[in-house]
Amino acid sequence: MAFKIYSCSCGGSPAPAAALAEKVFTLCSPVPLRLSGPAGLIARFTQTLPVNDLTAPWVLEENDLLALAGLPPNTEGAPARMPVFEQFAEEAADTATGALIFSRLLRIHGKTGRHTELLCTFAPLETLRVEDAAGSGGSASKQFVVRQPAGGRQWSEGLKLHGGPLKPDSTWAWTNFDLNLGAAVFGSRGGA
């Protein structure tokens, strides 16, 4: 499992950012997106927060993540890049698509202090096929033809880092998320 930033193309040419909604496109040329660790994007971002706002909630949108990674933002007419979470498929049937499942990282809501709590919002990407591509120096690499399904389905995952600007000597490693809340499911009881 890893966070990465992929370049996106449609039909072999760079995809404008507006083309990413409900179209088929190719994910290629991944670079790691390191969120954890003292040199990770989240640690570097929280060090830029004003001292009087250290514990205020914040949001990093897709273009903010690209900027923190040193990449230009997605704009109309510019080659699109996409922060993605990769995970291995649990089902053997998914090996035809490379055994990877992709989810687009849309935004991160966070709150920091001695620890940093994150709520990452994802959208599913459906992998249609895997293609071999020539890499630099003659090495082979994979590119993934994917589609962002219509309907705009999204979900959020809570994550936590052991570190924050109020505890700068921390490891900024992933840690257990304390869920000190209850949950309830509400639904119709059919006339009851």
C-alpha atoms as one frame of an Amber mdcrd trajectory, in Angstrom:
protein
   0.000   0.000   0.000   1.370   3.381  -0.947   0.487   6.945  -1.810   1.822
   8.045  -5.214   1.378  10.833  -7.712   0.658   9.592 -11.232   0.800  11.478
 -14.499  -2.442  11.086 -16.449  -2.936  10.895 -20.199  -5.868  10.439 -22.560
  -5.079   8.585 -25.774  -1.327   9.050 -25.423  -1.352  12.826 -24.854  -1.388
  14.652 -21.503  -4.853  14.931 -20.016  -6.171  18.379 -19.102  -7.438  18.462
 -15.532 -11.054  18.887 -16.691 -10.823  15.612 -18.653 -10.433  13.503 -15.529
 -14.118  13.397 -14.613 -15.897  10.287 -15.995 -13.374   9.635 -18.793 -11.022
   6.802 -19.445  -7.408   7.801 -18.899  -4.013   6.240 -18.311  -2.036   6.423
 -15.066   1.706   6.371 -15.735   5.073   7.537 -14.382   4.318   7.265 -10.641
   6.398   9.090  -8.049   6.128   8.389  -4.304   3.972  10.729  -2.228   5.403
  10.530   1.261   2.960  11.809   3.853   4.606  10.369   6.995   8.030  10.918
   8.553   9.759  14.128   9.714  10.468  15.048   6.064   7.003  13.972   4.861
   4.534  16.372   3.287   2.286  16.604   6.345   5.174  17.410   8.720   6.529
  20.014   6.302   3.073  21.540   5.832   2.272  21.814   9.561   5.624  23.548
  10.157   4.369  26.391   7.931   1.233  27.006  10.013   1.131  30.307  11.936
   2.036  29.858  15.609  -1.355  31.179  16.772  -3.153  28.677  14.461  -1.233
  25.478  15.226  -4.245  23.538  16.454  -6.825  24.977  14.003  -8.320  22.555
  11.453  -6.910  22.736   7.923  -7.578  21.253   4.476  -5.190  20.190   1.720
  -6.868  19.882  -1.670  -5.401  17.929  -4.605  -3.460  20.944  -5.950  -2.094
  21.716  -2.465  -0.648  18.190  -2.308   0.930  18.635  -5.734   2.475  21.964
  -4.665   3.891  20.430  -1.468   5.422  17.685  -3.641   7.080  20.363  -5.784
   4.808  19.805  -8.803   2.753  22.398 -10.701  -0.992  22.478 -10.009  -3.574
  20.925 -12.305  -5.056  23.640 -14.505  -7.075  23.584 -17.706  -4.703  22.718
 -20.544  -1.867  21.548 -18.267  -0.792  17.909 -17.981  -2.848  16.391 -15.195
  -1.347  14.678 -12.195  -3.290  12.728  -9.660  -2.530  11.784  -6.040  -3.474
   8.109  -5.745  -3.599   5.489  -3.007  -2.552   2.040  -4.236  -3.460  -1.153
  -2.445  -3.179  -4.800  -3.348  -6.375  -6.602  -4.275  -7.606  -9.182  -1.788
  -9.279 -11.202  -4.512  -7.189 -13.368  -6.847  -9.578 -12.426  -9.674  -8.111
  -8.906  -9.658  -4.700 -10.138 -10.813  -5.742  -9.528 -14.432  -5.508  -5.799
 -13.672  -2.145  -6.043 -11.959  -3.462  -6.915  -8.482  -3.625  -3.203  -7.632
  -6.683  -1.195  -6.678  -6.462   2.581  -7.107  -8.264   5.332  -5.233  -7.895
   9.017  -6.063  -6.877  11.123  -3.045  -9.126  14.187  -3.324  -8.350  16.051
  -0.100  -7.026  15.753   3.422  -8.722  17.430   6.366  -6.418  17.663   9.336
  -5.926  18.873  12.858  -2.564  18.957  14.502  -0.963  19.616  17.874   1.106
  16.940  19.623  -0.299  14.407  17.117  -1.776  14.928  13.664  -5.192  13.527
  12.835  -6.122  13.208   9.172  -9.377  12.524   7.380  -8.516  11.538   3.802
 -11.257  11.687   1.157 -10.968   9.206  -1.718 -12.821   8.423  -4.961 -12.611
   4.944  -6.509 -10.859   4.350  -9.815 -11.912   1.332 -11.841  -8.952  -0.392
 -13.531  -9.878  -1.460 -17.047  -6.539  -2.911 -18.146  -2.776  -2.902 -17.598
  -0.382  -2.035 -20.397   3.371  -2.412 -20.712   5.223   0.809 -21.445   8.849
   1.464 -22.288  10.582   3.107 -19.357  13.691   5.245 -19.347  16.901   3.385
 -20.217  14.957   0.594 -21.911  13.365  -0.693 -18.699   9.765  -1.844 -18.857
   7.100  -0.238 -16.705   3.353  -0.626 -16.314   0.673   1.889 -17.018  -2.909
   1.478 -15.898  -5.965   2.385 -17.944  -8.587   3.497 -15.431 -11.958   5.189
 -15.232 -13.440   7.312 -12.499 -16.986   5.922 -12.311 -19.920   8.229 -12.837
 -21.918   9.077  -9.769 -19.233  10.767  -7.718 -18.955   8.119  -4.993 -16.431
   9.102  -2.298 -15.413   7.877   1.122 -13.174   9.044   3.936 -10.613   7.256
   6.089  -9.253   8.479   9.408  -5.471   8.262   9.848  -3.123   9.503  12.529
   0.538  10.500  12.641   2.632  10.385  15.821   3.860  13.947  15.548   2.850
  17.555  15.377   4.296  21.051  15.618   3.777  21.015  19.412   6.020  17.926
  19.588   8.669  18.575  16.888  10.991  15.716  17.907   8.351  13.107  16.983
   8.754  10.289  14.476   5.730  11.349  12.401   5.061   7.612  11.923   1.588
   6.179  11.284  -0.098   5.221  14.545  -3.448   3.920  15.777  -6.341   6.311
  15.443  -8.232   6.802  18.703 -11.927   6.580  17.951 -13.514   7.902  21.111
 -16.959   8.224  19.628 -20.041   6.173  19.037 -21.736   5.318  15.804 -25.363
   4.911  14.845 -27.091   3.749  11.687 -30.449   5.293  10.881 -32.910   3.943
   8.370 -36.550   3.687   7.562 -38.557   1.151   9.548 -41.288   0.864   6.881
 -44.225   2.490   8.685 -43.234   1.650  12.244
